[in-house]
Amino acid sequence: MPATTEHADLNWYIAHQDELVRAHNGKSVVIKDCAILSVYEDDLTALEETLKQHQPGTFIIQRVGPGPENYTATFHALAV
């Protein structure tokens, strides 16, 4: 199964993370088609501004920071 656009964009972020941290650490970047569309101070502004010109699901918003903890999430659930 081919990677979705979202997966390709996340993989692009991971591959370029070091250079993005040097240029945009702590900022929110909008990535579409494996390229940065814009850089914002926060995720909400990034979302609001990007939705003015792009459809939901066609881009990702990634907070730039070093290490895998900046592109992974762990969820815990209680077993009953």
ROTORFI-553999 format. One record per residue: x, y, z of N, C-alpha, C, O in turn; residue in one letter. Coordinates in steps of 0.05 Angstrom, whole numbers, plus 5000, padded with zeros to 4 digits. Example, Ala and Ser with C-alpha at 12.3 -4.5 7.8 and 13.67 -1.06 7.14 Angstrom:
// residues 2
+------+------+------+-------+-------+-------+------+------+------+------+------+------+------+
! n.c1 ! n.c2 ! n.c3 ! ca.c1 ! ca.c2 ! ca.c3 ! c.c1 ! c.c2 ! c.c3 ! o.c1 ! o.c2 ! o.c3 ! resn !
+------+------+------+-------+-------+-------+------+------+------+------+------+------+------+
! 5264 ! 4886 ! 5156 !  5246 !  4910 !  5156 ! 5264 ! 4934 ! 5156 ! 5285 ! 4934 ! 5169 !    A !
! 5257 ! 4955 ! 5142 !  5273 !  4979 !  5143 ! 5258 ! 5001 ! 5157 ! 5268 ! 5023 ! 5161 !    S !
+------+------+------+-------+-------+-------+------+------+------+------+------+------+------+
***
This chain:
// residues 80
+------+------+------+-------+-------+-------+------+------+------+------+------+------+------+
! n.c1 ! n.c2 ! n.c3 ! ca.c1 ! ca.c2 ! ca.c3 ! c.c1 ! c.c2 ! c.c3 ! o.c1 ! o.c2 ! o.c3 ! resn !
+------+------+------+-------+-------+-------+------+------+------+------+------+------+------+
! 5017 ! 4977 ! 5000 !  5000 !  5000 !  5000 ! 5018 ! 5025 ! 5000 ! 5036 ! 5027 ! 5017 !    M !
! 5014 ! 5044 ! 4981 !  5030 !  5067 !  4980 ! 5025 ! 5086 ! 5004 ! 5003 ! 5086 ! 5016 !    P !
! 5045 ! 5101 ! 5012 !  5042 !  5120 !  5034 ! 5023 ! 5142 ! 5027 ! 5023 ! 5151 ! 5004 !    A !
! 5007 ! 5150 ! 5046 !  4989 !  5172 !  5041 ! 5005 ! 5198 ! 5041 ! 5029 ! 5198 ! 5049 !    T !
! 4993 ! 5219 ! 5032 !  5006 !  5245 !  5032 ! 5015 ! 5252 ! 5060 ! 5038 ! 5263 ! 5063 !    T !
! 4999 ! 5247 ! 5080 !  5006 !  5254 !  5107 ! 5031 ! 5239 ! 5116 ! 5048 ! 5251 ! 5129 !    E !
! 5032 ! 5213 ! 5109 !  5056 !  5198 !  5116 ! 5080 ! 5208 ! 5102 ! 5102 ! 5210 ! 5113 !    H !
! 5078 ! 5215 ! 5076 !  5100 !  5225 !  5061 ! 5110 ! 5252 ! 5073 ! 5134 ! 5256 ! 5076 !    A !
! 5091 ! 5269 ! 5081 !  5099 !  5294 !  5093 ! 5112 ! 5291 ! 5120 ! 5131 ! 5305 ! 5126 !    D !
! 5102 ! 5272 ! 5136 !  5115 !  5267 !  5162 ! 5142 ! 5255 ! 5158 ! 5161 ! 5263 ! 5172 !    L !
! 5145 ! 5237 ! 5139 !  5171 !  5225 !  5134 ! 5191 ! 5246 ! 5124 ! 5214 ! 5246 ! 5130 !    N !
! 5181 ! 5266 ! 5108 !  5197 !  5288 !  5099 ! 5207 ! 5304 ! 5123 ! 5230 ! 5312 ! 5125 !    W !
! 5188 ! 5310 ! 5141 !  5195 !  5325 !  5165 ! 5218 ! 5310 ! 5181 ! 5238 ! 5322 ! 5188 !    Y !
! 5214 ! 5284 ! 5185 !  5234 !  5269 !  5200 ! 5261 ! 5270 ! 5186 ! 5282 ! 5273 ! 5199 !    I !
! 5261 ! 5267 ! 5160 !  5286 !  5267 !  5145 ! 5300 ! 5295 ! 5146 ! 5325 ! 5296 ! 5144 !    A !
! 5285 ! 5316 ! 5149 !  5296 !  5343 !  5149 ! 5295 ! 5356 ! 5177 ! 5299 ! 5380 ! 5180 !    H !
! 5289 ! 5341 ! 5197 !  5285 !  5352 !  5224 ! 5308 ! 5368 ! 5234 ! 5304 ! 5390 ! 5245 !    Q !
! 5333 ! 5359 ! 5231 !  5356 !  5374 !  5241 ! 5358 ! 5402 ! 5229 ! 5362 ! 5421 ! 5244 !    D !
! 5355 ! 5404 ! 5203 !  5356 !  5430 !  5190 ! 5332 ! 5448 ! 5197 ! 5335 ! 5472 ! 5200 !    E !
! 5309 ! 5435 ! 5201 !  5285 !  5451 !  5209 ! 5288 ! 5461 ! 5237 ! 5280 ! 5484 ! 5243 !    L !
! 5300 ! 5446 ! 5255 !  5305 !  5455 !  5282 ! 5323 ! 5479 ! 5282 ! 5319 ! 5498 ! 5296 !    V !
! 5344 ! 5478 ! 5266 !  5363 !  5500 !  5264 ! 5349 ! 5526 ! 5254 ! 5354 ! 5548 ! 5264 !    R !
! 5330 ! 5523 ! 5236 !  5317 !  5546 !  5224 ! 5291 ! 5555 ! 5238 ! 5285 ! 5578 ! 5238 !    A !
! 5276 ! 5535 ! 5250 !  5249 !  5542 !  5259 ! 5243 ! 5529 ! 5286 ! 5219 ! 5524 ! 5292 !    H !
! 5262 ! 5524 ! 5303 !  5257 !  5511 !  5329 ! 5235 ! 5526 ! 5345 ! 5236 ! 5550 ! 5348 !    N !
! 5215 ! 5510 ! 5354 !  5194 !  5521 !  5370 ! 5171 ! 5532 ! 5354 ! 5150 ! 5539 ! 5365 !    G !
! 5173 ! 5534 ! 5328 !  5152 !  5544 !  5310 ! 5135 ! 5521 ! 5300 ! 5142 ! 5498 ! 5303 !    K !
! 5113 ! 5528 ! 5288 !  5095 !  5509 !  5275 ! 5099 ! 5512 ! 5245 ! 5094 ! 5533 ! 5234 !    S !
! 5106 ! 5490 ! 5232 !  5109 !  5491 !  5203 ! 5085 ! 5476 ! 5190 ! 5076 ! 5456 ! 5200 !    V !
! 5077 ! 5486 ! 5167 !  5056 !  5473 !  5151 ! 5071 ! 5460 ! 5128 ! 5085 ! 5473 ! 5113 !    V !
! 5067 ! 5433 ! 5125 !  5081 !  5418 !  5105 ! 5060 ! 5406 ! 5086 ! 5040 ! 5393 ! 5095 !    I !
! 5064 ! 5409 ! 5060 !  5046 !  5398 !  5040 ! 5064 ! 5389 ! 5016 ! 5081 ! 5404 ! 5007 !    K !
! 5059 ! 5365 ! 5007 !  5074 !  5355 !  4984 ! 5104 ! 5356 ! 4989 ! 5120 ! 5363 ! 4971 !    D !
! 5112 ! 5349 ! 5013 !  5140 !  5348 !  5021 ! 5155 ! 5374 ! 5018 ! 5178 ! 5375 ! 5009 !    C !
! 5141 ! 5396 ! 5025 !  5153 !  5422 !  5024 ! 5140 ! 5439 ! 5045 ! 5116 ! 5435 ! 5052 !    A !
! 5154 ! 5459 ! 5056 !  5142 !  5477 !  5075 ! 5126 ! 5498 ! 5061 ! 5136 ! 5512 ! 5043 !    I !
! 5100 ! 5500 ! 5069 !  5083 !  5521 !  5058 ! 5087 ! 5547 ! 5073 ! 5090 ! 5568 ! 5062 !    L !
! 5088 ! 5545 ! 5100 !  5089 !  5569 !  5117 ! 5100 ! 5561 ! 5145 ! 5101 ! 5538 ! 5152 !    S !
! 5108 ! 5582 ! 5160 !  5117 !  5578 !  5187 ! 5102 ! 5598 ! 5204 ! 5099 ! 5621 ! 5197 !    V !
! 5092 ! 5588 ! 5227 !  5076 !  5604 !  5246 ! 5086 ! 5601 ! 5274 ! 5102 ! 5583 ! 5280 !    Y !
! 5077 ! 5619 ! 5291 !  5085 !  5618 !  5319 ! 5071 ! 5595 ! 5335 ! 5082 ! 5585 ! 5354 !    E !
! 5047 ! 5588 ! 5326 !  5032 !  5567 !  5340 ! 5014 ! 5551 ! 5321 ! 5009 ! 5559 ! 5298 !    D !
! 5006 ! 5527 ! 5330 !  4990 !  5509 !  5314 ! 4963 ! 5520 ! 5306 ! 4954 ! 5517 ! 5283 !    D !
! 4950 ! 5535 ! 5324 !  4923 !  5545 !  5318 ! 4924 ! 5565 ! 5295 ! 4908 ! 5564 ! 5277 !    L !
! 4943 ! 5584 ! 5297 !  4946 !  5603 !  5275 ! 4953 ! 5589 ! 5249 ! 4942 ! 5596 ! 5228 !    T !
! 4971 ! 5569 ! 5251 !  4978 !  5554 !  5227 ! 4953 ! 5541 ! 5214 ! 4950 ! 5542 ! 5190 !    A !
! 4936 ! 5530 ! 5230 !  4912 !  5517 !  5220 ! 4893 ! 5537 ! 5208 ! 4884 ! 5534 ! 5186 !    L !
! 4887 ! 5558 ! 5223 !  4868 !  5578 !  5213 ! 4877 ! 5591 ! 5187 ! 4861 ! 5594 ! 5169 !    E !
! 4902 ! 5598 ! 5185 !  4912 !  5611 !  5161 ! 4914 ! 5592 ! 5137 ! 4907 ! 5599 ! 5115 !    E !
! 4922 ! 5567 ! 5142 !  4925 !  5548 !  5121 ! 4898 ! 5540 ! 5109 ! 4896 ! 5535 ! 5085 !    T !
! 4878 ! 5537 ! 5126 !  4851 !  5530 !  5117 ! 4839 ! 5550 ! 5098 ! 4819 ! 5545 ! 5084 !    L !
! 4849 ! 5574 ! 5098 !  4839 !  5595 !  5080 ! 4845 ! 5589 ! 5051 ! 4832 ! 5598 ! 5033 !    K !
! 4866 ! 5572 ! 5046 !  4875 !  5567 !  5019 ! 4877 ! 5537 ! 5012 ! 4880 ! 5530 ! 4989 !    Q !
! 4876 ! 5520 ! 5033 !  4881 !  5491 !  5028 ! 4859 ! 5475 ! 5042 ! 4850 ! 5482 ! 5064 !    H !
! 4852 ! 5453 ! 5030 !  4832 !  5435 !  5042 ! 4843 ! 5419 ! 5065 ! 4866 ! 5411 ! 5065 !    Q !
! 4826 ! 5414 ! 5086 !  4835 !  5397 !  5108 ! 4843 ! 5369 ! 5097 ! 4832 ! 5359 ! 5078 !    P !
! 4864 ! 5358 ! 5109 !  4873 !  5332 !  5100 ! 4893 ! 5332 ! 5078 ! 4903 ! 5312 ! 5069 !    G !
! 4900 ! 5357 ! 5068 !  4919 !  5358 !  5046 ! 4946 ! 5369 ! 5056 ! 4965 ! 5373 ! 5040 !    T !
! 4949 ! 5373 ! 5082 !  4974 !  5384 !  5094 ! 4976 ! 5374 ! 5122 ! 4957 ! 5364 ! 5134 !    F !
! 5000 ! 5377 ! 5134 !  5004 !  5372 !  5162 ! 5015 ! 5397 ! 5175 ! 5028 ! 5413 ! 5162 !    I !
! 5010 ! 5399 ! 5201 !  5022 !  5420 !  5217 ! 5040 ! 5406 ! 5237 ! 5031 ! 5388 ! 5252 !    I !
! 5065 ! 5414 ! 5238 !  5084 !  5401 !  5255 ! 5099 ! 5422 ! 5272 ! 5110 ! 5441 ! 5262 !    Q !
! 5098 ! 5418 ! 5299 !  5114 !  5435 !  5316 ! 5143 ! 5426 ! 5314 ! 5148 ! 5402 ! 5318 !    R !
! 5161 ! 5444 ! 5308 !  5189 !  5437 !  5304 ! 5204 ! 5436 ! 5330 ! 5203 ! 5454 ! 5347 !    V !
! 5218 ! 5414 ! 5334 !  5234 !  5410 !  5358 ! 5252 ! 5386 ! 5353 ! 5247 ! 5369 ! 5336 !    G !
! 5274 ! 5384 ! 5369 !  5292 !  5362 !  5366 ! 5282 ! 5335 ! 5377 ! 5265 ! 5335 ! 5395 !    P !
! 5291 ! 5313 ! 5366 !  5285 !  5287 !  5378 ! 5259 ! 5275 ! 5369 ! 5241 ! 5289 ! 5359 !    G !
! 5257 ! 5249 ! 5372 !  5232 !  5234 !  5363 ! 5208 ! 5242 ! 5380 ! 5185 ! 5238 ! 5371 !    P !
! 5212 ! 5252 ! 5404 !  5188 !  5260 !  5420 ! 5173 ! 5283 ! 5407 ! 5150 ! 5289 ! 5415 !    E !
! 5184 ! 5296 ! 5387 !  5170 !  5318 !  5373 ! 5154 ! 5308 ! 5349 ! 5141 ! 5325 ! 5336 !    N !
! 5154 ! 5283 ! 5343 !  5137 !  5273 !  5322 ! 5124 ! 5246 ! 5329 ! 5113 ! 5233 ! 5311 !    Y !
! 5125 ! 5239 ! 5354 !  5111 !  5215 !  5363 ! 5092 ! 5222 ! 5386 ! 5096 ! 5242 ! 5400 !    T !
! 5072 ! 5205 ! 5390 !  5054 !  5208 !  5412 ! 5048 ! 5181 ! 5424 ! 5046 ! 5161 ! 5410 !    A !
! 5046 ! 5180 ! 5450 !  5039 !  5155 !  5464 ! 5012 ! 5159 ! 5478 ! 5008 ! 5179 ! 5492 !    T !
! 4994 ! 5140 ! 5474 !  4968 !  5141 !  5486 ! 4965 ! 5117 ! 5504 ! 4973 ! 5095 ! 5497 !    F !
! 4954 ! 5121 ! 5528 !  4950 !  5100 !  5547 ! 4920 ! 5096 ! 5551 ! 4905 ! 5116 ! 5552 !    H !
! 4912 ! 5072 ! 5554 !  4884 !  5066 !  5559 ! 4882 ! 5047 ! 5582 ! 4899 ! 5029 ! 5586 !    A !
! 4862 ! 5050 ! 5598 !  4857 !  5031 !  5620 ! 4844 ! 5006 ! 5610 ! 4825 ! 5007 ! 5595 !    L !
! 4855 ! 4983 ! 5617 !  4842 !  4958 !  5610 ! 4822 ! 4951 ! 5632 ! 4828 ! 4952 ! 5656 !    A !
! 4798 ! 4945 ! 5624 !  4777 !  4939 !  5644 ! 4769 ! 4910 ! 5642 ! 4752 ! 4901 ! 5657 !    V !
+------+------+------+-------+-------+-------+------+------+------+------+------+------+------+
***
